[in-house]
Amino acid sequence: DALCKDYELYTQSSEAMIYGSFIRLMTRRLAA
């Protein structure tokens, strides 16, 4: 069951990274 937990953690962290980069892109576009 450890594999399932690792997978959940991985998907959550990757989602957070994508969300963070998306926000950075949008703020940069609005600031430009």
PDB file of N, H, CA, C and O in Angstrom:
ATOM      1  N   ASP A   1       0.828  -1.206   0.000  1.00  0.00           N
ATOM      2  CA  ASP A   1       0.000   0.000   0.000  1.00  0.00           C
ATOM      3  C   ASP A   1       0.863   1.257   0.000  1.00  0.00           C
ATOM      4  O   ASP A   1       0.363   2.361  -0.213  1.00  0.00           O
ATOM      5  N   ALA A   2       2.155   1.082   0.239  1.00  0.00           N
ATOM      6  H   ALA A   2       2.560   0.185   0.412  1.00  0.00           H
ATOM      7  CA  ALA A   2       3.046   2.244   0.252  1.00  0.00           C
ATOM      8  C   ALA A   2       3.140   2.855  -1.147  1.00  0.00           C
ATOM      9  O   ALA A   2       3.285   4.068  -1.298  1.00  0.00           O
ATOM     10  N   LEU A   3       3.056   1.999  -2.162  1.00  0.00           N
ATOM     11  H   LEU A   3       2.938   1.013  -2.039  1.00  0.00           H
ATOM     12  CA  LEU A   3       3.146   2.486  -3.537  1.00  0.00           C
ATOM     13  C   LEU A   3       1.981   3.423  -3.840  1.00  0.00           C
ATOM     14  O   LEU A   3       2.156   4.457  -4.485  1.00  0.00           O
ATOM     15  N   CYS A   4       0.796   3.056  -3.371  1.00  0.00           N
ATOM     16  H   CYS A   4       0.653   2.216  -2.847  1.00  0.00           H
ATOM     17  CA  CYS A   4      -0.389   3.883  -3.594  1.00  0.00           C
ATOM     18  C   CYS A   4      -0.212   5.240  -2.932  1.00  0.00           C
ATOM     19  O   CYS A   4      -0.575   6.269  -3.502  1.00  0.00           O
ATOM     20  N   LYS A   5       0.348   5.239  -1.723  1.00  0.00           N
ATOM     21  H   LYS A   5       0.643   4.403  -1.260  1.00  0.00           H
ATOM     22  CA  LYS A   5       0.557   6.505  -1.009  1.00  0.00           C
ATOM     23  C   LYS A   5       1.560   7.370  -1.758  1.00  0.00           C
ATOM     24  O   LYS A   5       1.358   8.576  -1.902  1.00  0.00           O
ATOM     25  N   ASP A   6       2.647   6.756  -2.240  1.00  0.00           N
ATOM     26  H   ASP A   6       2.811   5.776  -2.124  1.00  0.00           H
ATOM     27  CA  ASP A   6       3.653   7.504  -2.988  1.00  0.00           C
ATOM     28  C   ASP A   6       3.035   8.100  -4.253  1.00  0.00           C
ATOM     29  O   ASP A   6       3.331   9.237  -4.623  1.00  0.00           O
ATOM     30  N   TYR A   7       2.169   7.318  -4.914  1.00  0.00           N
ATOM     31  H   TYR A   7       1.928   6.395  -4.614  1.00  0.00           H
ATOM     32  CA  TYR A   7       1.541   7.792  -6.142  1.00  0.00           C
ATOM     33  C   TYR A   7       0.646   8.996  -5.860  1.00  0.00           C
ATOM     34  O   TYR A   7       0.646   9.969  -6.614  1.00  0.00           O
ATOM     35  N   GLU A   8      -0.111   8.924  -4.774  1.00  0.00           N
ATOM     36  H   GLU A   8      -0.110   8.133  -4.161  1.00  0.00           H
ATOM     37  CA  GLU A   8      -0.985  10.048  -4.409  1.00  0.00           C
ATOM     38  C   GLU A   8      -0.159  11.289  -4.141  1.00  0.00           C
ATOM     39  O   GLU A   8      -0.497  12.383  -4.594  1.00  0.00           O
ATOM     40  N   LEU A   9       0.936  11.111  -3.396  1.00  0.00           N
ATOM     41  H   LEU A   9       1.210  10.222  -3.029  1.00  0.00           H
ATOM     42  CA  LEU A   9       1.804  12.239  -3.067  1.00  0.00           C
ATOM     43  C   LEU A   9       2.395  12.832  -4.345  1.00  0.00           C
ATOM     44  O   LEU A   9       2.489  14.051  -4.484  1.00  0.00           O
ATOM     45  N   TYR A  10       2.793  11.959  -5.281  1.00  0.00           N
ATOM     46  H   TYR A  10       2.717  10.968  -5.167  1.00  0.00           H
ATOM     47  CA  TYR A  10       3.388  12.428  -6.528  1.00  0.00           C
ATOM     48  C   TYR A  10       2.381  13.235  -7.344  1.00  0.00           C
ATOM     49  O   TYR A  10       2.715  14.301  -7.861  1.00  0.00           O
ATOM     50  N   THR A  11       1.162  12.737  -7.460  1.00  0.00           N
ATOM     51  H   THR A  11       0.891  11.871  -7.040  1.00  0.00           H
ATOM     52  CA  THR A  11       0.155  13.450  -8.246  1.00  0.00           C
ATOM     53  C   THR A  11      -0.172  14.794  -7.609  1.00  0.00           C
ATOM     54  O   THR A  11      -0.370  15.787  -8.309  1.00  0.00           O
ATOM     55  N   GLN A  12      -0.228  14.824  -6.278  1.00  0.00           N
ATOM     56  H   GLN A  12      -0.067  14.017  -5.709  1.00  0.00           H
ATOM     57  CA  GLN A  12      -0.530  16.083  -5.593  1.00  0.00           C
ATOM     58  C   GLN A  12       0.586  17.096  -5.823  1.00  0.00           C
ATOM     59  O   GLN A  12       0.313  18.260  -6.113  1.00  0.00           O
ATOM     60  N   SER A  13       1.835  16.664  -5.696  1.00  0.00           N
ATOM     61  H   SER A  13       2.057  15.718  -5.460  1.00  0.00           H
ATOM     62  CA  SER A  13       2.958  17.588  -5.841  1.00  0.00           C
ATOM     63  C   SER A  13       3.066  18.073  -7.287  1.00  0.00           C
ATOM     64  O   SER A  13       3.363  19.244  -7.523  1.00  0.00           O
ATOM     65  N   SER A  14       2.827  17.180  -8.262  1.00  0.00           N
ATOM     66  H   SER A  14       2.586  16.228  -8.070  1.00  0.00           H
ATOM     67  CA  SER A  14       2.921  17.591  -9.656  1.00  0.00           C
ATOM     68  C   SER A  14       1.803  18.573  -9.985  1.00  0.00           C
ATOM     69  O   SER A  14       2.010  19.522 -10.741  1.00  0.00           O
ATOM     70  N   GLU A  15       0.625  18.345  -9.423  1.00  0.00           N
ATOM     71  H   GLU A  15       0.457  17.574  -8.809  1.00  0.00           H
ATOM     72  CA  GLU A  15      -0.487  19.279  -9.646  1.00  0.00           C
ATOM     73  C   GLU A  15      -0.138  20.643  -9.084  1.00  0.00           C
ATOM     74  O   GLU A  15      -0.420  21.669  -9.704  1.00  0.00           O
ATOM     75  N   ALA A  16       0.487  20.655  -7.894  1.00  0.00           N
ATOM     76  H   ALA A  16       0.716  19.822  -7.391  1.00  0.00           H
ATOM     77  CA  ALA A  16       0.854  21.911  -7.254  1.00  0.00           C
ATOM     78  C   ALA A  16       1.896  22.641  -8.094  1.00  0.00           C
ATOM     79  O   ALA A  16       1.841  23.864  -8.224  1.00  0.00           O
ATOM     80  N   MET A  17       2.849  21.899  -8.666  1.00  0.00           N
ATOM     81  H   MET A  17       2.894  20.906  -8.561  1.00  0.00           H
ATOM     82  CA  MET A  17       3.887  22.532  -9.481  1.00  0.00           C
ATOM     83  C   MET A  17       3.280  23.138 -10.741  1.00  0.00           C
ATOM     84  O   MET A  17       3.621  24.257 -11.125  1.00  0.00           O
ATOM     85  N   ILE A  18       2.382  22.397 -11.380  1.00  0.00           N
ATOM     86  H   ILE A  18       2.105  21.488 -11.068  1.00  0.00           H
ATOM     87  CA  ILE A  18       1.728  22.900 -12.591  1.00  0.00           C
ATOM     88  C   ILE A  18       0.909  24.146 -12.258  1.00  0.00           C
ATOM     89  O   ILE A  18       0.928  25.129 -12.999  1.00  0.00           O
ATOM     90  N   TYR A  19       0.186  24.094 -11.131  1.00  0.00           N
ATOM     91  H   TYR A  19       0.171  23.296 -10.529  1.00  0.00           H
ATOM     92  CA  TYR A  19      -0.631  25.225 -10.703  1.00  0.00           C
ATOM     93  C   TYR A  19       0.243  26.442 -10.423  1.00  0.00           C
ATOM     94  O   TYR A  19      -0.099  27.562 -10.803  1.00  0.00           O
ATOM     95  N   GLY A  20       1.383  26.214  -9.753  1.00  0.00           N
ATOM     96  H   GLY A  20       1.661  25.304  -9.445  1.00  0.00           H
ATOM     97  CA  GLY A  20       2.290  27.314  -9.424  1.00  0.00           C
ATOM     98  C   GLY A  20       2.871  27.952 -10.675  1.00  0.00           C
ATOM     99  O   GLY A  20       2.932  29.177 -10.779  1.00  0.00           O
ATOM    100  N   SER A  21       3.297  27.128 -11.624  1.00  0.00           N
ATOM    101  H   SER A  21       3.247  26.133 -11.540  1.00  0.00           H
ATOM    102  CA  SER A  21       3.884  27.680 -12.843  1.00  0.00           C
ATOM    103  C   SER A  21       2.820  28.420 -13.649  1.00  0.00           C
ATOM    104  O   SER A  21       3.117  29.432 -14.285  1.00  0.00           O
ATOM    105  N   PHE A  22       1.587  27.925 -13.626  1.00  0.00           N
ATOM    106  H   PHE A  22       1.346  27.103 -13.109  1.00  0.00           H
ATOM    107  CA  PHE A  22       0.499  28.580 -14.340  1.00  0.00           C
ATOM    108  C   PHE A  22       0.245  29.969 -13.760  1.00  0.00           C
ATOM    109  O   PHE A  22       0.052  30.933 -14.500  1.00  0.00           O
ATOM    110  N   ILE A  23       0.247  30.065 -12.422  1.00  0.00           N
ATOM    111  H   ILE A  23       0.404  29.282 -11.820  1.00  0.00           H
ATOM    112  CA  ILE A  23       0.027  31.358 -11.763  1.00  0.00           C
ATOM    113  C   ILE A  23       1.161  32.314 -12.104  1.00  0.00           C
ATOM    114  O   ILE A  23       0.929  33.495 -12.366  1.00  0.00           O
ATOM    115  N   ARG A  24       2.397  31.797 -12.101  1.00  0.00           N
ATOM    116  H   ARG A  24       2.585  30.838 -11.888  1.00  0.00           H
ATOM    117  CA  ARG A  24       3.538  32.658 -12.436  1.00  0.00           C
ATOM    118  C   ARG A  24       3.403  33.192 -13.851  1.00  0.00           C
ATOM    119  O   ARG A  24       3.669  34.367 -14.104  1.00  0.00           O
ATOM    120  N   LEU A  25       2.988  32.329 -14.776  1.00  0.00           N
ATOM    121  H   LEU A  25       2.772  31.374 -14.570  1.00  0.00           H
ATOM    122  CA  LEU A  25       2.832  32.744 -16.169  1.00  0.00           C
ATOM    123  C   LEU A  25       1.758  33.826 -16.278  1.00  0.00           C
ATOM    124  O   LEU A  25       1.951  34.826 -16.969  1.00  0.00           O
ATOM    125  N   MET A  26       0.633  33.627 -15.602  1.00  0.00           N
ATOM    126  H   MET A  26       0.476  32.814 -15.041  1.00  0.00           H
ATOM    127  CA  MET A  26      -0.459  34.594 -15.676  1.00  0.00           C
ATOM    128  C   MET A  26      -0.058  35.935 -15.066  1.00  0.00           C
ATOM    129  O   MET A  26      -0.350  36.989 -15.630  1.00  0.00           O
ATOM    130  N   THR A  27       0.610  35.895 -13.916  1.00  0.00           N
ATOM    131  H   THR A  27       0.847  35.039 -13.457  1.00  0.00           H
ATOM    132  CA  THR A  27       1.001  37.155 -13.274  1.00  0.00           C
ATOM    133  C   THR A  27       2.013  37.888 -14.145  1.00  0.00           C
ATOM    134  O   THR A  27       1.979  39.114 -14.242  1.00  0.00           O
ATOM    135  N   ARG A  28       2.914  37.140 -14.780  1.00  0.00           N
ATOM    136  H   ARG A  28       2.942  36.143 -14.701  1.00  0.00           H
ATOM    137  CA  ARG A  28       3.902  37.781 -15.647  1.00  0.00           C
ATOM    138  C   ARG A  28       3.201  38.435 -16.829  1.00  0.00           C
ATOM    139  O   ARG A  28       3.590  39.519 -17.265  1.00  0.00           O
ATOM    140  N   ARG A  29       2.166  37.774 -17.350  1.00  0.00           N
ATOM    141  H   ARG A  29       1.851  36.894 -16.996  1.00  0.00           H
ATOM    142  CA  ARG A  29       1.443  38.313 -18.499  1.00  0.00           C
ATOM    143  C   ARG A  29       0.665  39.566 -18.094  1.00  0.00           C
ATOM    144  O   ARG A  29       0.603  40.537 -18.848  1.00  0.00           O
ATOM    145  N   LEU A  30       0.075  39.537 -16.902  1.00  0.00           N
ATOM    146  H   LEU A  30       0.125  38.749 -16.289  1.00  0.00           H
ATOM    147  CA  LEU A  30      -0.690  40.696 -16.446  1.00  0.00           C
ATOM    148  C   LEU A  30       0.241  41.860 -16.145  1.00  0.00           C
ATOM    149  O   LEU A  30      -0.111  43.017 -16.376  1.00  0.00           O
ATOM    150  N   ALA A  31       1.431  41.557 -15.627  1.00  0.00           N
ATOM    151  H   ALA A  31       1.717  40.617 -15.440  1.00  0.00           H
ATOM    152  CA  ALA A  31       2.374  42.615 -15.263  1.00  0.00           C
ATOM    153  C   ALA A  31       2.982  43.241 -16.514  1.00  0.00           C
ATOM    154  O   ALA A  31       3.330  44.422 -16.505  1.00  0.00           O
ATOM    155  N   ALA A  32       3.114  42.462 -17.593  1.00  0.00           N
ATOM    156  H   ALA A  32       2.831  41.503 -17.600  1.00  0.00           H
ATOM    157  CA  ALA A  32       3.753  42.964 -18.805  1.00  0.00           C
ATOM    158  C   ALA A  32       2.910  44.061 -19.463  1.00  0.00           C
ATOM    159  O   ALA A  32       3.298  44.599 -20.500  1.00  0.00           O
TER     160      ALA A  32
END
